[in-house]
Amino acid sequence: MSAVIAIVAVRVRALTIGGAVAAFVVGTLTFGAGTIGSALILLAFFLTSIALSRAGKKRKRQLVDVGKGGARDAWQVLANGGVATACLLAWVFLDRGAAASPWFVAFAGAYGAATADTWGTEIGTLAERPPHSIITFKPLATGLSGGVSAPGTAAEIAGSVLIAVLTPLALLLALPGTPVTIHALTNLLLPVFAGGVGGALVDSVLGATLQERRWCPACRRECEVDPHGCGTPTEHRRGFAWLNNDGVNLVATAAGAAIAGGAWMLLR
């Protein structure tokens, strides 16, 4: 199943070859660890992300200040799914697939953060008004990391809700025949939702502060690529040169996992 989905994703130019290999590995490990239940969470993130990325493609192709448009590569796949996969494997090998485990909640929280961030970005870039920095509240060019908008924030909340609502069903499907109380299932909702929203918030804050930001001397504007969309080589302006959008996504999903798992342990 993972191979078929990866091949189709390459054919529709949603993934590069490297991205397809990474998606195959992530998908196979996810299904192997939690069967159709964990795969449900992964597919909810992956399929909706592809669908939203294809909305407004003409407008998104005009965003010259940001990189990695179009097909997702291996680093993007691992940045969004690597932490979740590690949490799921920890659920199997450390907690032996127990119904009450922070690791399964952390797995869902990581994908909640990835889904919230992706939905927020894809919808936010289609907003008529430019976003504002989450730190300074000054207007930013559309697509730059650290920008927030009303449509983007609403999309983040919606993405978090989707993963949170699917998590109880995912746990039931991952543990067929295992008795799980209604209270235990409903106790998953708030932690996973908090992980999704919290992880997306961490992504925005890091994008506005520590992520690398460059400067195009020809266009006299900030960007995240080298060279700029106009073809001019860009200069490092602020942030860490080694921290790009993939690194921020990795930290954000880790934050989503930690928030979800921690909140579940407090509420159980």
RAJO-V884360 format. One record per pair of residues at least 24 apart in sequence whose ideal C-beta (glycine too) atoms are under 10 Angstrom apart, sorted by sequence separation. I is the first residue (numbers start at 1). GAP is how many residues later the second one is. If there is no record, write none. Layout:
[[I & GAP] [I & GAP]]
This chain:
[[2 & 24] [3 & 24] [83 & 24] [84 & 24] [86 & 24] [87 & 24] [121 & 24] [124 & 24] [125 & 24] [127 & 24] [164 & 24] [165 & 24] [167 & 24] [168 & 24] [212 & 24] [213 & 24] [214 & 24] [2 & 25] [3 & 25] [84 & 25] [85 & 25] [124 & 25] [126 & 25] [127 & 25] [164 & 25] [167 & 25] [212 & 25] [213 & 25] [214 & 25] [1 & 26] [2 & 26] [46 & 26] [83 & 26] [84 & 26] [85 & 26] [121 & 26] [123 & 26] [124 & 26] [125 & 26] [126 & 26] [164 & 26] [166 & 26] [167 & 26] [212 & 26] [213 & 26] [1 & 27] [2 & 27] [83 & 27] [84 & 27] [120 & 27] [124 & 27] [125 & 27] [164 & 27] [165 & 27] [211 & 27] [212 & 27] [213 & 27] [214 & 27] [2 & 28] [82 & 28] [83 & 28] [84 & 28] [120 & 28] [123 & 28] [124 & 28] [127 & 28] [161 & 28] [164 & 28] [165 & 28] [167 & 28] [210 & 28] [211 & 28] [212 & 28] [2 & 29] [81 & 29] [84 & 29] [120 & 29] [123 & 29] [124 & 29] [126 & 29] [163 & 29] [164 & 29] [209 & 29] [210 & 29] [211 & 29] [212 & 29] [1 & 30] [2 & 30] [80 & 30] [81 & 30] [83 & 30] [84 & 30] [122 & 30] [123 & 30] [124 & 30] [163 & 30] [164 & 30] [209 & 30] [210 & 30] [212 & 30] [15 & 31] [46 & 31] [49 & 31] [80 & 31] [83 & 31] [120 & 31] [121 & 31] [123 & 31] [124 & 31] [161 & 31] [162 & 31] [164 & 31] [208 & 31] [209 & 31] [212 & 31] [14 & 32] [120 & 32] [123 & 32] [124 & 32] [160 & 32] [161 & 32] [163 & 32] [164 & 32] [207 & 32] [211 & 32] [212 & 32] [14 & 33] [80 & 33] [81 & 33] [119 & 33] [120 & 33] [122 & 33] [123 & 33] [160 & 33] [163 & 33] [164 & 33] [206 & 33] [210 & 33] [211 & 33] [212 & 33] [5 & 34] [46 & 34] [80 & 34] [120 & 34] [121 & 34] [160 & 34] [162 & 34] [206 & 34] [209 & 34] [211 & 34] [1 & 35] [14 & 35] [15 & 35] [45 & 35] [46 & 35] [79 & 35] [80 & 35] [117 & 35] [119 & 35] [120 & 35] [121 & 35] [123 & 35] [160 & 35] [161 & 35] [212 & 35] [14 & 36] [45 & 36] [116 & 36] [119 & 36] [120 & 36] [123 & 36] [157 & 36] [160 & 36] [161 & 36] [207 & 36] [211 & 36] [212 & 36] [2 & 37] [5 & 37] [9 & 37] [14 & 37] [80 & 37] [116 & 37] [118 & 37] [119 & 37] [120 & 37] [122 & 37] [159 & 37] [160 & 37] [206 & 37] [210 & 37] [211 & 37] [1 & 38] [5 & 38] [9 & 38] [12 & 38] [80 & 38] [117 & 38] [118 & 38] [119 & 38] [120 & 38] [158 & 38] [159 & 38] [160 & 38] [207 & 38] [210 & 38] [14 & 39] [42 & 39] [45 & 39] [116 & 39] [117 & 39] [119 & 39] [120 & 39] [157 & 39] [160 & 39] [206 & 39] [2 & 40] [14 & 40] [115 & 40] [116 & 40] [119 & 40] [120 & 40] [156 & 40] [157 & 40] [160 & 40] [211 & 40] [5 & 41] [9 & 41] [13 & 41] [115 & 41] [116 & 41] [118 & 41] [119 & 41] [156 & 41] [159 & 41] [206 & 41] [207 & 41] [210 & 41] [1 & 42] [5 & 42] [8 & 42] [12 & 42] [42 & 42] [116 & 42] [117 & 42] [203 & 42] [206 & 42] [207 & 42] [41 & 43] [42 & 43] [113 & 43] [115 & 43] [116 & 43] [117 & 43] [119 & 43] [156 & 43] [157 & 43] [205 & 43] [206 & 43] [112 & 44] [115 & 44] [116 & 44] [153 & 44] [156 & 44] [204 & 44] [114 & 45] [115 & 45] [116 & 45] [155 & 45] [156 & 45] [203 & 45] [206 & 45] [207 & 45] [38 & 46] [42 & 46] [113 & 46] [115 & 46] [116 & 46] [202 & 46] [203 & 46] [206 & 46] [38 & 47] [41 & 47] [112 & 47] [113 & 47] [115 & 47] [116 & 47] [153 & 47] [156 & 47] [203 & 47] [205 & 47] [26 & 48] [111 & 48] [112 & 48] [115 & 48] [152 & 48] [153 & 48] [156 & 48] [203 & 48] [204 & 48] [23 & 49] [25 & 49] [38 & 49] [112 & 49] [114 & 49] [115 & 49] [202 & 49] [203 & 49] [206 & 49] [22 & 50] [27 & 50] [38 & 50] [112 & 50] [113 & 50] [199 & 50] [202 & 50] [203 & 50] [205 & 50] [20 & 51] [22 & 51] [23 & 51] [26 & 51] [30 & 51] [109 & 51] [111 & 51] [112 & 51] [115 & 51] [153 & 51] [201 & 51] [202 & 51] [19 & 52] [20 & 52] [22 & 52] [25 & 52] [26 & 52] [29 & 52] [33 & 52] [111 & 52] [112 & 52] [148 & 52] [152 & 52] [199 & 52] [200 & 52] [202 & 52] [203 & 52] [18 & 53] [19 & 53] [20 & 53] [21 & 53] [22 & 53] [23 & 53] [24 & 53] [25 & 53] [38 & 53] [110 & 53] [148 & 53] [199 & 53] [200 & 53] [202 & 53] [203 & 53] [16 & 54] [17 & 54] [18 & 54] [19 & 54] [20 & 54] [22 & 54] [23 & 54] [26 & 54] [27 & 54] [30 & 54] [33 & 54] [34 & 54] [38 & 54] [109 & 54] [112 & 54] [198 & 54] [199 & 54] [201 & 54] [202 & 54] [16 & 55] [18 & 55] [19 & 55] [22 & 55] [23 & 55] [26 & 55] [30 & 55] [33 & 55] [34 & 55] [66 & 55] [108 & 55] [109 & 55] [111 & 55] [112 & 55] [199 & 55] [200 & 55] [201 & 55] [14 & 56] [15 & 56] [16 & 56] [17 & 56] [18 & 56] [19 & 56] [21 & 56] [22 & 56] [25 & 56] [26 & 56] [29 & 56] [32 & 56] [33 & 56] [69 & 56] [108 & 56] [111 & 56] [148 & 56] [199 & 56] [200 & 56] [202 & 56] [13 & 57] [14 & 57] [15 & 57] [16 & 57] [17 & 57] [18 & 57] [19 & 57] [20 & 57] [22 & 57] [23 & 57] [25 & 57] [28 & 57] [29 & 57] [31 & 57] [32 & 57] [33 & 57] [34 & 57] [146 & 57] [147 & 57] [198 & 57] [199 & 57] [202 & 57] [13 & 58] [14 & 58] [15 & 58] [16 & 58] [18 & 58] [19 & 58] [22 & 58] [23 & 58] [26 & 58] [27 & 58] [30 & 58] [33 & 58] [34 & 58] [108 & 58] [109 & 58] [145 & 58] [146 & 58] [195 & 58] [198 & 58] [199 & 58] [201 & 58] [12 & 59] [13 & 59] [15 & 59] [18 & 59] [19 & 59] [22 & 59] [26 & 59] [29 & 59] [30 & 59] [33 & 59] [66 & 59] [108 & 59] [111 & 59] [145 & 59] [146 & 59] [148 & 59] [197 & 59] [199 & 59] [16 & 60] [18 & 60] [22 & 60] [25 & 60] [29 & 60] [32 & 60] [33 & 60] [107 & 60] [108 & 60] [146 & 60] [147 & 60] [148 & 60] [195 & 60] [196 & 60] [198 & 60] [199 & 60] [10 & 61] [15 & 61] [16 & 61] [60 & 61] [145 & 61] [146 & 61] [147 & 61] [195 & 61] [198 & 61] [199 & 61] [9 & 62] [15 & 62] [26 & 62] [35 & 62] [60 & 62] [63 & 62] [105 & 62] [108 & 62] [145 & 62] [146 & 62] [194 & 62] [195 & 62] [197 & 62] [198 & 62] [9 & 63] [29 & 63] [34 & 63] [41 & 63] [52 & 63] [62 & 63] [104 & 63] [107 & 63] [108 & 63] [144 & 63] [145 & 63] [146 & 63] [195 & 63] [196 & 63] [33 & 64] [144 & 64] [145 & 64] [146 & 64] [192 & 64] [195 & 64] [196 & 64] [198 & 64] [42 & 65] [45 & 65] [46 & 65] [49 & 65] [53 & 65] [60 & 65] [146 & 65] [194 & 65] [195 & 65] [198 & 65] [38 & 66] [41 & 66] [45 & 66] [49 & 66] [52 & 66] [56 & 66] [59 & 66] [60 & 66] [104 & 66] [105 & 66] [145 & 66] [193 & 66] [194 & 66] [195 & 66] [37 & 67] [41 & 67] [44 & 67] [45 & 67] [48 & 67] [52 & 67] [55 & 67] [56 & 67] [59 & 67] [104 & 67] [107 & 67] [134 & 67] [140 & 67] [144 & 67] [145 & 67] [146 & 67] [192 & 67] [193 & 67] [195 & 67] [9 & 68] [44 & 68] [45 & 68] [46 & 68] [49 & 68] [50 & 68] [52 & 68] [53 & 68] [54 & 68] [55 & 68] [140 & 68] [145 & 68] [191 & 68] [192 & 68] [194 & 68] [195 & 68] [38 & 69] [41 & 69] [42 & 69] [45 & 69] [46 & 69] [49 & 69] [52 & 69] [53 & 69] [56 & 69] [134 & 69] [135 & 69] [144 & 69] [191 & 69] [192 & 69] [194 & 69] [195 & 69] [34 & 70] [38 & 70] [41 & 70] [45 & 70] [48 & 70] [49 & 70] [52 & 70] [55 & 70] [56 & 70] [101 & 70] [104 & 70] [134 & 70] [135 & 70] [190 & 70] [191 & 70] [193 & 70] [194 & 70] [6 & 71] [33 & 71] [41 & 71] [44 & 71] [45 & 71] [48 & 71] [51 & 71] [52 & 71] [55 & 71] [100 & 71] [104 & 71] [133 & 71] [134 & 71] [191 & 71] [192 & 71] [42 & 72] [46 & 72] [49 & 72] [50 & 72] [53 & 72] [99 & 72] [134 & 72] [135 & 72] [136 & 72] [188 & 72] [191 & 72] [192 & 72] [34 & 73] [38 & 73] [45 & 73] [49 & 73] [52 & 73] [99 & 73] [131 & 73] [134 & 73] [135 & 73] [190 & 73] [191 & 73] [194 & 73] [33 & 74] [41 & 74] [45 & 74] [48 & 74] [52 & 74] [69 & 74] [133 & 74] [134 & 74] [135 & 74] [190 & 74] [191 & 74] [65 & 75] [66 & 75] [99 & 75] [133 & 75] [134 & 75] [191 & 75] [65 & 76] [66 & 76] [67 & 76] [99 & 76] [133 & 76] [187 & 76] [188 & 76] [191 & 76] [30 & 77] [64 & 77] [65 & 77] [66 & 77] [97 & 77] [98 & 77] [116 & 77] [119 & 77] [144 & 77] [187 & 77] [190 & 77] [191 & 77] [63 & 78] [65 & 78] [66 & 78] [97 & 78] [144 & 78] [189 & 78] [63 & 79] [64 & 79] [65 & 79] [66 & 79] [99 & 79] [109 & 79] [112 & 79] [113 & 79] [116 & 79] [117 & 79] [121 & 79] [144 & 79] [145 & 79] [188 & 79] [62 & 80] [63 & 80] [65 & 80] [98 & 80] [99 & 80] [100 & 80] [108 & 80] [112 & 80] [116 & 80] [120 & 80] [141 & 80] [143 & 80] [144 & 80] [187 & 80] [188 & 80] [30 & 81] [62 & 81] [63 & 81] [97 & 81] [99 & 81] [100 & 81] [111 & 81] [112 & 81] [115 & 81] [116 & 81] [119 & 81] [141 & 81] [143 & 81] [187 & 81] [60 & 82] [92 & 82] [99 & 82] [105 & 82] [109 & 82] [110 & 82] [112 & 82] [113 & 82] [114 & 82] [116 & 82] [117 & 82] [118 & 82] [121 & 82] [140 & 82] [141 & 82] [59 & 83] [60 & 83] [91 & 83] [105 & 83] [108 & 83] [109 & 83] [112 & 83] [113 & 83] [116 & 83] [117 & 83] [120 & 83] [121 & 83] [141 & 83] [59 & 84] [100 & 84] [104 & 84] [108 & 84] [109 & 84] [111 & 84] [112 & 84] [113 & 84] [115 & 84] [116 & 84] [117 & 84] [120 & 84] [184 & 84] [99 & 85] [106 & 85] [107 & 85] [108 & 85] [109 & 85] [110 & 85] [111 & 85] [112 & 85] [113 & 85] [114 & 85] [115 & 85] [116 & 85] [117 & 85] [118 & 85] [183 & 85] [88 & 86] [99 & 86] [105 & 86] [106 & 86] [109 & 86] [110 & 86] [112 & 86] [113 & 86] [114 & 86] [117 & 86] [121 & 86] [100 & 87] [105 & 87] [108 & 87] [109 & 87] [112 & 87] [113 & 87] [116 & 87] [117 & 87] [104 & 88] [107 & 88] [108 & 88] [111 & 88] [112 & 88] [113 & 88] [102 & 89] [106 & 89] [109 & 89] [110 & 89] [113 & 89] [114 & 89] [105 & 90] [109 & 90] [113 & 90] [117 & 90] [146 & 93] [163 & 93] [167 & 93] [145 & 94] [160 & 96] [164 & 96] [163 & 97] [145 & 99] [145 & 100] [146 & 102] [52 & 103] [145 & 103] [145 & 104] [52 & 107] [48 & 110] [49 & 110] [48 & 111] [45 & 114] [48 & 114] [44 & 115] [48 & 115] [83 & 116] [45 & 117] [44 & 118] [45 & 118] [44 & 119] [41 & 121] [44 & 121] [45 & 121] [41 & 122] [44 & 122] [40 & 123] [43 & 123] [44 & 123] [121 & 124] [41 & 125] [40 & 126] [41 & 126] [44 & 126] [40 & 127] [41 & 128] [42 & 128] [121 & 128] [37 & 129] [40 & 129] [41 & 129] [37 & 130] [40 & 130] [41 & 130] [37 & 131] [39 & 131] [117 & 131] [118 & 131] [37 & 132] [38 & 132] [41 & 132] [117 & 132] [37 & 133] [38 & 133] [40 & 133] [41 & 133] [36 & 134] [37 & 134] [39 & 134] [40 & 134] [35 & 135] [37 & 135] [38 & 135] [39 & 135] [114 & 135] [117 & 135] [34 & 136] [37 & 136] [38 & 136] [113 & 136] [114 & 136] [116 & 136] [117 & 136] [34 & 137] [36 & 137] [37 & 137] [35 & 138] [36 & 138] [37 & 138] [113 & 138] [114 & 138] [115 & 138] [34 & 139] [35 & 139] [37 & 139] [113 & 139] [114 & 139] [117 & 139] [34 & 140] [35 & 140] [36 & 140] [110 & 140] [113 & 140] [116 & 140] [33 & 141] [34 & 141] [35 & 141] [112 & 141] [113 & 141] [115 & 141] [110 & 142] [111 & 142] [113 & 142] [114 & 142] [110 & 143] [113 & 143] [109 & 144] [110 & 144] [112 & 144] [113 & 144] [109 & 145] [110 & 145] [111 & 145] [112 & 145] [113 & 145] [109 & 146] [110 & 146] [111 & 146] [113 & 146] [106 & 147] [109 & 147] [110 & 147] [112 & 147] [113 & 147] [65 & 148] [106 & 148] [108 & 148] [109 & 148] [110 & 148] [112 & 148] [65 & 149] [108 & 149] [109 & 149] [110 & 149] [111 & 149] [106 & 150] [107 & 150] [109 & 150] [110 & 150] [41 & 151] [65 & 151] [106 & 151] [109 & 151] [110 & 151] [64 & 152] [105 & 152] [106 & 152] [108 & 152] [109 & 152] [106 & 153] [107 & 153] [108 & 153] [109 & 153] [65 & 154] [103 & 154] [105 & 154] [106 & 154] [107 & 154] [109 & 154] [64 & 155] [102 & 155] [105 & 155] [106 & 155] [109 & 155] [65 & 156] [67 & 156] [68 & 156] [69 & 156] [102 & 156] [104 & 156] [105 & 156] [106 & 156] [108 & 156] [64 & 157] [65 & 157] [66 & 157] [67 & 157] [68 & 157] [104 & 157] [105 & 157] [65 & 158] [66 & 158] [67 & 158] [102 & 158] [103 & 158] [105 & 158] [106 & 158] [64 & 159] [65 & 159] [66 & 159] [67 & 159] [102 & 159] [105 & 159] [63 & 160] [65 & 160] [101 & 160] [102 & 160] [104 & 160] [105 & 160] [64 & 161] [102 & 161] [103 & 161] [67 & 162] [102 & 162] [105 & 162] [65 & 163] [66 & 163] [101 & 163] [102 & 163] [105 & 163] [64 & 164] [65 & 164] [100 & 164] [64 & 165] [79 & 165] [63 & 166] [64 & 166] [79 & 166] [80 & 166] [83 & 166] [87 & 166] [102 & 166] [62 & 167] [64 & 167] [79 & 167] [82 & 167] [83 & 167] [86 & 167] [87 & 167] [78 & 168] [79 & 168] [81 & 168] [82 & 168] [83 & 168] [86 & 168] [100 & 168] [65 & 169] [75 & 169] [76 & 169] [77 & 169] [79 & 169] [80 & 169] [83 & 169] [84 & 169] [75 & 170] [76 & 170] [79 & 170] [80 & 170] [83 & 170] [84 & 170] [87 & 170] [75 & 171] [78 & 171] [79 & 171] [82 & 171] [83 & 171] [86 & 171] [87 & 171] [74 & 172] [75 & 172] [78 & 172] [79 & 172] [80 & 172] [81 & 172] [82 & 172] [83 & 172] [84 & 172] [73 & 173] [76 & 173] [79 & 173] [80 & 173] [83 & 173] [84 & 173] [87 & 173] [75 & 174] [79 & 174] [83 & 174] [87 & 174] [75 & 175] [83 & 175] [68 & 176] [67 & 177] [68 & 177] [67 & 178] [68 & 178] [66 & 179]]
